[in-house]
Amino acid sequence: MTQADIERIKEGFVATARRADQAGYDMIELHGAHGYLINQFLEPQTNHRSDSYGGTLENRFRFLKEIIESIKAIFSKPIWVRLSVTAYDETGVQNTLEDYQQIGR
């Protein structure tokens, strides 16, 4: 994904949040688990990017953080995030519970 692709997808999340707000939804849940796109950015075994969205936990979390910040700018109700918390990767290349606690903060 290019930076332009990332921006386009973030704009899609915001547009969806705007429609949810207009429709009267009480909350939004982002799906960051089970191999979905957000999860692919979070997990080190699937995120092999060498830019500001890859490498460190902070960088891998950047995509989700930017989505949340963009949605919060237009949606004042709760935003939930579904996370896998474990990738069941036998090689041990995965986020730890402590990593997900940091992401949750």
Residue, then its C-alpha position, 0 to 999 in steps of 0.5 A: m500500500t502506498q501512502a496515498d492508499i493509506e490516506r484513501i482508506k482512512e478517509g473511507f473510515v471517516a466517511t463511514a463514521r460520519r454516516a453512522d453518526q447521521a444514522g444515529y448510531d451510539m458507538i462504532e467498533l473498528h475491527g482490528a482482529h482476525g487478519y483484517l487490514i488493521n490487524q495486518f498493520l499491527e502484527p509483526q508477522t504480517n507487517h513487513r513495511s519499512d516506512s513509518y507504518g512498520g518496524t516498531l510497535e509505535n509505527r505498526f500502531r500508527f495506522l489504527k491511531e490515525i484512524i481513531e484520531s480522524i474518527k474522533a474529530i467528527f464522532s463524539k460517541p464511543i469508539w471500540v476496537r476489536l483486537s486479536v491479542t494473540a496471533y497463535d504464531e508458533t515462531g513467537v513473532q507476534n505482539t505480546l499481551e503487554d504490547y496490546q496493553q500499550i496499544g489499548r492505552 
